Amino acid sequence: MKRAAFLCDSPDKVERVYGQGRREAVAGIVELYPQIITSQNFAEHAAVLPELDAVFSTWGMPLLAAEQLAQMAELKAVFYAAGSVKGFAAPLLQHGLVLCSGWGANAVPVAEFTLAQVLLSCKGYFRNTRDCNVRETRRDHQVFGGPGVFGEVVGLVGLGMVGRAVAELLRTFELQVLAYDPYVDRDTATELGVELVELSELFARSFVVSNHLPNIPATEGLLDGTLFVTMRPDATFINTGRGAQVVEGELIDILRRRPDVTALLDVTLPEPPEPESAFYTLPNVQLSSHIAGSMNDELVRMADHMIEECARWQRGEALRYQVTEAMLQTMA
């Protein structure tokens, strides 16, 4: 049985993510060191560090220095029960370690959240509720109704783990799904049931546009006013990606000029928006506090994925959630 420990600078996150029996499940497949190792107490555990074959972690995984990795002479794998690994991955991969992430598990609630917003947007729910909250509008039967779900066009910006999960969920419905992703070929798009198009065409044709771009420098400011101005009448823009991918000043300008367009923003830059931001006052904006990803009861699913991945690793089977250096260039 492999020897492992928890390595995390946020022990409270370990307790939450590996709660509900998951910590015990880890102990069932490895010889688990009983204490949580952190950057602060790293030296105190010097005796056990050279014996570790693997570490488990979550949000709070430290960026390990070369001398720390040298102390962990037998370390072969890191199982990270959270999403993005960019803050600490490089030295691990350069050291030849296997790195696995719970990004697949974290994509599930984001996709579910997006699906709900897409379906409600097709029905015109968000604009309808605004109208219904005005007594005169409701009494005069002037409330807005969307076209409905059947046959409508939905555009997915990005086909990474989340975008693909959304595409899979949308298969259940009789929708036409467009997608933009320069790293995806047409054969893959066909397998996903989506039509690959250029970004400008996606914005112009879709009734609902949902952003799932990776958080990388190449995507910063990619979604600007030249795209938003072309959106269909009464269309909706959903952002569960990152605020930095949107030129928010230009989005605000379009939303002011086009009250028919709705923006559902789970992410902004910064988070929360500045106190004077128009996002707080525009009636066609719905803000949420970055809740699309794993939270509360959903957290342990990320631990489940990493426990299963560790079991596969020990059996010498193909891994499902391994991260490579090449993947870092296009991952969130």
N, C-alpha and C positions, 0 to 999 in steps of 0.2 A: 504493500500500500504506500502511495506517495505521501510525502510529508508536506504540509502546507500551513499557511498562517494568513490572517487578515492583516493587510497593510493599508492604512488609511488615516489621513489626518482629521477625519470627521467621524469619530467613533459612534456618535449619535446616528449618523447616516447608516452605518453598518447595522446598528440595532433595528433601524426601520426597514431597510432594503432586505436584510437577511432575517427579518422577523417571521412570526407565524410558523415557526418550526424549520425555517430554511437554514439557520445556522447549524442546527442539529443534523439536517440533511447533508450539509458539507462534511460534518464530522463522520457521517456514515460512509463516505466514499474516500476520505483521506485521513491520514493521521494528523489531526488538527491541533496546532499550538493553541493553548487556551487563552492567551492574551492578544489584544489588538496592538500591533506594532505601528508606531507613528514616527514622523520625522523627529519629534521631540524626544521620544524614548528609544530611538533606533539603537544607540550605543548600549543601552541597558540589556538588549537582547542579543548581544554579540555572540554568545555561545550557541544560539540556535540558528542564526542567520546562515552559516555555511551548510546547514543540513536541509534547508528548504528546497523542495522541488518546484513548488508553485505558490503563488499568492493569490488571494481573492481580495477584491476591493470594490469600491463604488465611488460616488462623488467625494472628492477629497483625496484621491490617489496622488501621492507626492511625485514630483519630478526627481527621479533618482540620479545622483551624481555618479561619475565613473567609479569613484572609490567605494561608494555604497554597493554598486553592482558587483564590484570585485569581492566584497565581503560575502556575497551570496553566490558562492562558487558553483553550487549545484542547481541554481534556479534555472528552470527551463520554460515556465509558462506563467502568464498573468491572466486572470479571469476577472474582467471588469464589468460589474453589474450596473451599468449606466450607459449613456449614449456616446457622445464625442470623446475621443481619446487624444485629441490633438495637443492637449496641454502637457502630456507626459510620454507620448508614444515613441518619439524619435530615438532616445537613447536605448529603450528596450529593444526595438527592432534592430538597431545597429549592433546591439549586443547578441543578436541571433535568437532572441526569445520568441516563443509563440505568444501572440497577444490576441485575446478574444474579447469582444465587446457585446454588451446587451443592447446594442443599437436596434437589432431586429425586434426585441421585446418592446423597446421604447417607441418603435414605429406604430405598434398596434393601436394604442390609445389616440395617437395623433391622427391616424387614418380614420378611426371611428368618429372622432370629433369633427373631422373634415366632412365625412359622409353626412353627418347630421346637418351641418351647415349647408352643404350642397343641396340636399333635398328640400330643406326649408327655403333656401333661396329660390329654387325653381318654382315653389308655390307662392313666392312673393311675401313670405311670412314677415320678414323684418320691416319692410315698408308698410305692409298691411297693419301691423301692430301700431306703428306710428300714426297711421290714419285713424285707427280705431280708438286711440286715446284722445282724439279730438271729437267732442260731442257732436258738433255740427256736421263734420265730415261723415261720421257714422250714420247719423240720422238721415242725411241726404243721400245715402247709399253711394258715396263717392270714394269708397275705400279701394285701394289697389289690390289687384289679384294677379299673380304671376301666370306664366303660360302652363305651368305644371311640369311634371317629370317626364312624361312620355315623349320620346323623340327629341328632347332638348339637347343642346350642345354644352359640354363641360370641358374646360381646358385645364390641363395639369402642367404647371411650369416646373419641370424637374422630375426625373424618373429614377431617383435614388431609392433607398429602402422605403421611405414614407410614400413617395409618389407611386411606387409599384403596389404598395399595400392599398392605397386609395383606388388605384385602377382595378385591383382585384375585387374590392368591395362594390365598385360601380358596375361590375359585370352582371350583378343581380337585376339591374334595372335597364329598361329599354332607353338607354341614353347613347348619344354619340360622344365619344371621348377623344379629344385632341390632346396632343402632348408635345412639349418642346424640351429637348435634351440633346445637346451636341455630342454627347458621349454614348448615345444609344443608337444602334443600327435599326434598319427597318424590319429585319427579321425578328429581332427582339420585341419591337413595338407590336408587330402582328401577334406574337405569342401573348402579349399583355392585353390585346384587344383594343389598342389605341392607334390613332392616326398621327404620325409624326408630321409636324408643320413648323414653319418658322414662327418666331415669337410674335411678329406683327400680325400674322394671319390668325394665330391663336386668340389674341386679344380682340380682333375684329369680328370673329365668328362666334365666340363663346358667350353664352348667357351667364355662366359662372366661371370665373378664373380663380384657380387656387394655386398659391405659391408654395413649392416644396424644394426650392433651390438649396444646394449645399452652402454652408457658411464659409466661403473661400474668397480671397481677394478678387477673383475674376467675376464674381457675381455682385459685388458692391455697386449700388446705383444702377443696376441693370434694368430695373422696372421704373420707367420715368413717364413724364407727362405725354410724350409722343405716343405711348402705348395706351395710357388711360383715356386719352381723349377719343380714341377710336372705339371704345367699348360700346356695345349695343345699347339701345334704349332700355332702361330699367335693369341693367346688368349688375352683378355683384362681384366684388373682389375680396377674396379670402386670403389672409396672410398668417400661416403658422410656421413660416420659414424663419426669416430674420428681418428686423426693421432696416438694417443696413442695405438690404437688397432693393429697397424702395427709395426713390427720391421723394421724400415725404412732403417737402414743400410744394412740389409739382402735383402730387396726389391731392393735397389739400386744395390747391387752386382749382383742379378739375371738379372736386366734390362740391366746391362753392358754386361753380358755374353749372354743374349738372346735378341737381338734387334728386334726379331719377336714379343715379348710380349709388349703390350701397357698398360700404367698406366694412368688413368684419376683421378686426385687427387683434389677433392674440399676441402679436409681437410688435414692438415699435423701437425706435432709437431716439433717446434712451428709453429704458423701462423703469418706472412708468414715464409717460411723456412729460416734458417740462410743464410747469404749472400754467404757462400762458399758451400752451398748444391749442390750436383750433380743433384738435381731435376731441377735446372735452365738450365742445359746444356745437359742433356740426351735427344736425339731426340725422344725417345719413351715415353716421359712423357708430359702430358698436365696438366698444373696447372690452377685452378680457385680459386677465393678468397672467399670460403665458401658462395657461392651464391645459393646453392640448396634450402635452407629454405626460409621462407616468407620474401619478400622484396618489398618495394615500394607499388604498387597497391594491392599486395597480403596480406598486413598486416591487412587490415580491416576485412578479412575473420575470423581471430582469434577473433576479437571483436564480429563479428556476432555469432560465436559459443557460446561465453560466454553470450551474451544477450539472446539467445535462451535458454541456460542452466538455467539462472536466472529465466526466465519465467516458465520453467518446475518446478524449485525448489519452486517457489511461489504457483504453482498449486498443489504441492504435488505429481508430477509425477516422474517416474523413471528418473534418471540422466544418461546422455550418456558419460560424460567426467570427472566423479568424480575420484579422486586419493585417494587411501587408503595407510595406512602404509605398508601393505604387498606388494603393487605394487612398492613401492620405491626401493625395493631390486633388481628389474630387469628392471626398467625404465631408459631411458637415462637421 
